[in-house]
Amino acid sequence: MKRCLQLLILLVLLVSFNPYHASANVDTTMQDEAVYMIMVDRFNNGDTSNDKDANLDDPYAYHGGDFKGIMDKLDYIKEMGFTAIWLTPIFENTPKGYHGYWTKDYYKTNEYFGTMEEFKALVQEAHERDLKIILDFVVNHVGPNHEWLNDPSKEEWFHPNQPISNWNDQAEVENGWLYDLPDLNQSNPEVAAYLIEAAKWWIKETDIDGYRLDTVKHVPKEYWFDFSSAIKAEKENFYLIGEVWHDNPNVIAEYEETGIDGFFDFSQNDSLRTAFEKSNQSLGWLFSNVERNEKLFNRSNFLGQFIDNHDMTRFSNLVLNQKEEPKSQLKKSLTYLYTAPGIPIIYYGTEIAMDGGNDPDNRRMMQFDSENNLVDYISKLGSLRTEHLSLTRGKMEVLHEDEGIAIYSRVYEEETIVVAINNTSEQQRVVLEGKLENGKRLMSLLSDSVIKSNGNQYTINIESGQSEIYELTEKADTNWLFIVLSSAVLGSFILILTLGIREVKKRSVF
């Protein structure tokens, strides 16, 4: 009986073993992450005692979000399949700095958000759920009317108070006061050392996992090299992702030499918003951008891909202005984000198709009781991205693209995933001939549909506005290994059951 039971367990493990997915146990890198972005003040109010003068009716005032509120929603974030959380700056800010980008003290938490002990607890709770914490870090400027401006010993800490008038002059871009914010002089050794030591201190004190670096192009490349080297030496596998807000990807690529791991892909963001804000738009630029990125960047898979963020009109708002349905258009754009090369970065509220115009309307308080949500869909996409390494490391190939209908594959080792997105207002039928391996089938990972090959052809029918994700697998009638092992498991079960019945009968006799 004992030996039979051991054999049964072994056979069950063999049957459940999938060689295509076994490599999912490899060490993860930045390209394997899926990031949920939170504006701390606008996410969830978990502790009303720190609200002070918060006012939900004033879009420029604090609204009450805090560390406790985020901690209360960690399971919510984890269950959607996210592996990392990017938090807007949490440091003490000058008055009205609800967004966090007006730093007052680099060594204190914002009292509206909670204490240092509460933030440490948040990091610990996140780590227990295998969630990384990425902090927004600003080295370009401090908050308006900062006390350092009145300190004679820090007179050389700032560039002269001049606005940026010529955005093509890099010296102006780096030295001018962005939005009239006091511009720090990183060429001053004291400033350079202060900022690096502060960044290292937060790593040592709280064990965070990465920094999102704000306004990178406004700081000299030489400084970023020193900053990156020092930070990377502080903690192994610490992530640095930089915001170089520029439409020209060549400009962004120049910053790879600084040691920053990845960057936000603003060029692709523009293409994504244009392609999916309404139906019947070509998706061709999305694939052209991927090809360009592979040639231009050494780490193109480390590029952050996003449909919107805290500095731009929400995607749902663009869709509504086109008289389209946000949930449908979001589903298609999210399908692309999760299955194309790069790191998907999802702005809080996207999962409920949150509306919002220009800043600060795009920073509304999160509503968790919304019925118009895509939580289940995002959760499914997150699971697929975790289970299939081809979606994070695979080579992309466009199999078909024609005015809004696109089919592409991601291939890694022995695994092939095929993605179909129909951004047209009609059902589409596409015959793929000679594009995929003969004699197999496409099994949907989102529904129960199966597409069998007809020679070297695969016919994909997809409804208007729908997306599908398939895995290329062996035909069921040729999977002899599965049949043999399944039969063995069934036979062993019957044998164990029979022996068990006999044993019971023997005991009942005596």
C-alpha positions, 0 to 999 in steps of 0.5 A: 500500500505504501509503495503504491501510494508513493508511485501514485504521487510520483505519477501525479507530479509527472503528469502535472509537470509542464516543461514549457513552464518549468523555467518560470522558477528562474531568477527574476530580473527587472523585466519580469516585474509588473508595477502598480503606481500609487499617489500616496495621498490619493489612494486609501485613507487608513488612518484618519488621525494624520489627516490634519487639514485634508480636504476632499473637496479641494483638488490641490489639498491633501485627501487623506491617503497614507501608509496604513491605507496602502498596507490595508490594500496589499492583498488587493494589489498582490491578487491583481498580479503585481510584483512591485509598487511604485510610490510617489515621494513620501518625504516631508514636503513644503506646504500643499505638497500632497503629491510629494514632489516638493521635498522639505526634508530628505530624512523625514516621512510626510506627516500626512502619510504616517511615521517612519515606523509605519513605513517600515511596517509597510515595506515589511508587509509588502516583502512578506507578499513578495511585493517590491517597494519602489520609492520616487526620489527627486534630486533635481529640486526641492519645494518652493520657498525652501528654508535652504534658500535663506541659509547663507551656507547653502547659497551655492547649493542652487542654480541662479533663479532663471526659468527654462526658455530654450528646451533645446539648450541642455545647459538651460534644461539642467540649470533652469528652475523647472516650474519655478522650483529651486534647482539644486546644483549637483556639481557642488560636491556638498549637494552631490554627497548629501543627495547620495547619502540620503538615498543610501540612508533610506535603503539601509533604514527601510530595505526598499527595492528601487528608486523611480528617479524624477526629472532625470534630463534636468540633472547632468549625466555625470551626476547620475553615473556617480549616483547609480554606482553608489546606490547599486553598491548599497543593495544587490539587485536594487532597481533604478528606473528613470523619467527622461520625459522626451518624445525622441527615444534617441535622447532617452537612450543616451542616459543608459550609460549612466547606470540607470537600469530602465526608463519610461518609454514616452514615445511608445506611450504616445503611440499606445494612447493614439492607437487605443483611444478609439477603434479602427486605429492602426497598431503598426507604430507599436511594433515599429517602436519595439523594433526601434527600441531593440536596436537603440537600447541595450536593455529594451526589455527594461523600458517602462510601458504605460498608458497613463500616469499622474502627469497626464490626462487619464486614458479613460478621459481620452476614450470618453472624449472619442465617444468610446467605451473606456473599459473596452479600450482599456482591455485592449491596451492592457492586453498589449501592455502585458504581452509586449516587451517591457515592464507594464506600469499601471497607474492606480485607478486604471483598474476601475477605468477612472476618469480624469482630465489635466492635473490635478483632475487626474489624481482623484481619490481611489474608489474601491467600490466601483462596479465598472472594474477590470480587476479580474482581467488585470489579475488574469493578465498578471497571472499569465505574465508570471506563468509564461516567460515568453511574455517577459523574455520572448522575441516578438514577431508580428504575424499580421497587422492591418488597420486595427487587427494585429496578431503577434507572437512571443517566443522563448525557448520551446514556448510560443504565445500568440496574441490577437487584438481586434481594435476594429468595429467588425469581426475579423477573420485572419488566416495565418499561413506558414507563420506557425509550426505545422500540426499543432493547435492554439489553445486560448488562455483567456477562454475555452476556444481552441484553433486546430491547424489545417496543414500550415494554416491557422484560422483566427476569428475574433470579435470586434473589440476583443483580444485573445492570448493563445499558447501553441501546443501539441494536438491532443491526440498526439500527446502520448506522454500525457495519455500514458501517464494519465492512464498509469495514474488511473490504474494506480488509483484503481489498484490502491482502491482494490487493495484497500477494499480487500484489507477492510474485508480481511479486518472485518473477518477477524 
